Amino acid sequence: MALKKMVSRFTKPVEEIDREHLTAFCDARHLSAMDAIAPRSRVRVGGEVRSVRIVPRAGAPAMEVTVSDGRGSVVAVFLGRRKIAGMSPGRKVAFEGVVARDGKRYLVFNPIYELLT
């Protein structure tokens, strides 16, 4: 049994190991799983920031932060913002707000956020 675990650990892709660690990190903080959220519901989700981009919406800047927990992803949209101190790719964050669906992706507009360590 121990040999099987050791062989499995050495043969797993690094991305899969990182995804398992990220999922365990989110579960330890009692964050909702992103693959089980429903539109128009209030959730507390979190994970690792994958991308940050500035997108104009209705003529005003909007900052889109894509966060993944290893099971799915959510895009937090901060209207009227160009940057948030500490919000950068690789950082772990938690968002709380109402989820909306836009095509295949989930959006949370102007969520309450917490930078995690």
LOKEBA-493074 format. One record per residue (C-alpha): chain; residue number from 1; y, z, x; residue in three letters. Coordinates in Angstrom, 3 decimals. Example, Ala and Ser with C-alpha at 12.3 -4.5 7.8 and 13.67 -1.06 7.14 Angstrom:
PT   keke   marvo      north         up       east   dose
PT      A       1     -4.500      7.800     12.300    ALA
PT      A       2     -1.060      7.140     13.670    SER
REM end
This chain:
PT   keke   marvo      north         up       east   dose
PT      A       1      0.000      0.000      0.000    MET
PT      A       2      2.455      0.908      2.781    ALA
PT      A       3      1.630     -2.306      4.642    LEU
PT      A       4      2.291     -4.338      1.493    LYS
PT      A       5      5.728     -2.714      1.051    LYS
PT      A       6      6.597     -3.307      4.677    MET
PT      A       7      5.586     -6.976      4.540    VAL
PT      A       8      7.527     -7.394      1.279    SER
PT      A       9     10.628     -5.819      2.814    ARG
PT      A      10     10.555     -8.154      5.816    PHE
PT      A      11      9.873    -11.312      3.827    THR
PT      A      12     12.439    -10.853      1.030    LYS
PT      A      13     15.607    -12.939      1.318    PRO
PT      A      14     18.710    -10.979      2.299    VAL
PT      A      15     20.484    -12.059     -0.919    GLU
PT      A      16     17.737    -10.490     -3.037    GLU
PT      A      17     17.899     -7.214     -1.094    ILE
PT      A      18     21.711     -7.137     -1.457    ASP
PT      A      19     21.378     -7.804     -5.206    ARG
PT      A      20     18.924     -4.894     -5.582    GLU
PT      A      21     21.262     -2.537     -3.684    HIS
PT      A      22     24.227     -3.621     -5.816    LEU
PT      A      23     22.246     -3.113     -9.033    THR
PT      A      24     21.210      0.387     -7.891    ALA
PT      A      25     24.852      1.173     -6.969    PHE
PT      A      26     26.041      0.199    -10.473    CYS
PT      A      27     23.211      2.055    -12.228    ASP
PT      A      28     24.025      5.231    -10.275    ALA
PT      A      29     27.580      5.117    -11.661    ARG
PT      A      30     26.412      4.527    -15.258    HIS
PT      A      31     28.091      1.128    -15.543    LEU
PT      A      32     26.938     -1.287    -18.263    SER
PT      A      33     24.589     -4.042    -17.143    ALA
PT      A      34     26.427     -7.372    -17.259    MET
PT      A      35     23.436     -9.251    -18.613    ASP
PT      A      36     23.379     -6.983    -21.696    ALA
PT      A      37     27.039     -6.939    -22.773    ILE
PT      A      38     28.139     -8.313    -26.137    ALA
PT      A      39     31.441    -10.066    -26.937    PRO
PT      A      40     34.144     -8.064    -28.708    ARG
PT      A      41     32.777     -4.735    -27.535    SER
PT      A      42     34.351     -2.110    -25.296    ARG
PT      A      43     32.459     -1.802    -22.025    VAL
PT      A      44     32.701     -0.221    -18.607    ARG
PT      A      45     31.334     -2.679    -16.060    VAL
PT      A      46     31.583     -2.896    -12.325    GLY
PT      A      47     30.193     -4.288     -9.144    GLY
PT      A      48     31.357     -6.257     -6.139    GLU
PT      A      49     34.360     -8.584     -6.211    VAL
PT      A      50     33.113    -12.130     -5.564    ARG
PT      A      51     36.392    -14.037     -5.849    SER
PT      A      52     40.091    -13.537     -6.511    VAL
PT      A      53     42.280    -16.421     -7.617    ARG
PT      A      54     45.688    -17.024     -9.165    ILE
PT      A      55     45.634    -19.247    -12.263    VAL
PT      A      56     48.691    -20.136    -14.355    PRO
PT      A      57     48.242    -19.244    -18.034    ARG
PT      A      58     50.924    -20.292    -20.507    ALA
PT      A      59     53.419    -20.795    -17.680    GLY
PT      A      60     52.956    -17.309    -16.202    ALA
PT      A      61     50.742    -16.311    -13.285    PRO
PT      A      62     47.425    -14.644    -13.976    ALA
PT      A      63     45.085    -13.113    -11.446    MET
PT      A      64     41.371    -13.719    -12.096    GLU
PT      A      65     38.904    -11.380    -10.394    VAL
PT      A      66     35.210    -12.285    -10.645    THR
PT      A      67     32.902     -9.274    -10.344    VAL
PT      A      68     29.115     -9.296    -10.105    SER
PT      A      69     26.624     -6.452    -10.469    ASP
PT      A      70     23.579     -8.429     -9.310    GLY
PT      A      71     22.506     -9.260    -12.885    ARG
PT      A      72     25.527    -11.185    -14.134    GLY
PT      A      73     29.274    -11.555    -13.711    SER
PT      A      74     32.509    -10.805    -15.565    VAL
PT      A      75     35.992    -12.172    -14.945    VAL
PT      A      76     38.862     -9.682    -15.191    ALA
PT      A      77     42.145    -11.419    -16.032    VAL
PT      A      78     45.356     -9.615    -15.126    PHE
PT      A      79     48.186    -11.413    -16.933    LEU
PT      A      80     51.531    -11.610    -15.129    GLY
PT      A      81     50.082    -10.384    -11.813    ARG
PT      A      82     49.829    -12.214     -8.507    ARG
PT      A      83     48.117     -9.456     -6.531    LYS
PT      A      84     46.711     -5.959     -6.803    ILE
PT      A      85     46.554     -3.805     -3.691    ALA
PT      A      86     42.976     -3.285     -2.559    GLY
PT      A      87     41.486     -5.952     -4.839    MET
PT      A      88     39.772     -8.326     -2.412    SER
PT      A      89     36.355    -10.009     -2.100    PRO
PT      A      90     33.621     -7.594     -1.083    GLY
PT      A      91     35.336     -4.564     -2.631    ARG
PT      A      92     33.473     -2.543     -5.270    LYS
PT      A      93     35.390     -1.983     -8.519    VAL
PT      A      94     34.866     -0.821    -12.102    ALA
PT      A      95     36.609     -2.316    -15.138    PHE
PT      A      96     36.954     -0.939    -18.636    GLU
PT      A      97     38.094     -3.012    -21.594    GLY
PT      A      98     37.094     -5.293    -24.455    VAL
PT      A      99     34.944     -8.277    -23.493    VAL
PT      A     100     35.724    -11.777    -24.765    ALA
PT      A     101     33.618    -14.881    -24.336    ARG
PT      A     102     35.051    -18.122    -22.961    ASP
PT      A     103     32.322    -20.749    -22.890    GLY
PT      A     104     29.598    -19.363    -20.665    LYS
PT      A     105     31.645    -16.643    -18.982    ARG
PT      A     106     32.791    -13.206    -20.096    TYR
PT      A     107     36.456    -12.224    -19.751    LEU
PT      A     108     38.187     -8.841    -19.842    VAL
PT      A     109     41.971     -9.131    -20.249    PHE
PT      A     110     44.187     -6.522    -18.516    ASN
PT      A     111     41.365     -4.000    -18.002    PRO
PT      A     112     41.675     -0.480    -16.744    ILE
PT      A     113     40.343     -0.681    -13.196    TYR
PT      A     114     39.053      1.731    -10.593    GLU
PT      A     115     38.483      0.930     -6.929    LEU
PT      A     116     35.115      2.390     -5.894    LEU
PT      A     117     33.842      3.427     -2.492    THR
REM end
